[in-house]
């Protein structure tokens, strides 16, 4: 898969996770919210690595 498609896929997954995080924010589910945000940060790191390639 090319870098462009990989980055698009990562961006889509990231946006979906942020949507879920937004919904959880008001439901007092801090532990799950923290886990989701860690995953989003990992996705950001993977995207940076793809940009370098």
C-alpha positions in Angstrom: 0.0 0.0 0.0 1.4 3.4 -0.8 2.2 6.0 1.8 -0.8 8.2 0.6 -3.3 5.4 1.2 -1.7 4.5 4.5 -1.9 8.0 5.7 -5.5 8.3 4.6 -6.4 5.2 6.4 -4.6 6.4 9.6 -6.4 9.7 9.3 -9.8 8.0 9.0 -9.1 5.8 12.0 -7.9 8.7 14.0 -11.0 10.8 13.3 -13.3 7.9 14.3 -11.4 7.5 17.6 -11.6 11.2 18.3 -15.4 11.0 17.7 -15.7 8.2 20.2 -13.5 10.1 22.6 -15.8 13.1 22.3 -18.8 11.0 23.1 -17.1 9.4 26.1 -15.9 12.7 27.5 -19.3 13.5 29.0 -20.0 10.0 30.2 -17.3 9.9 33.0 -15.3 7.1 31.3 -11.9 8.6 31.9 -9.9 5.4 31.8 -11.3 4.4 28.3 -10.9 8.0 27.1 -7.2 8.0 28.2 -6.7 4.7 26.3 -8.3 6.1 23.2 -6.1 9.2 23.4 -3.0 7.1 23.7 -4.0 5.2 20.6 -4.6 8.5 18.8 -1.1 9.6 19.8 0.4 6.4 18.5 -1.4 6.9 15.2 0.1 10.4 15.0 3.5 8.9 15.5 2.9 6.4 12.8 1.8 9.1 10.4 5.0 11.1 11.1 7.0 8.0 10.3 5.2 7.6 7.0 5.9 11.2 6.1 9.6 10.6 6.6 9.6 7.6 4.2 
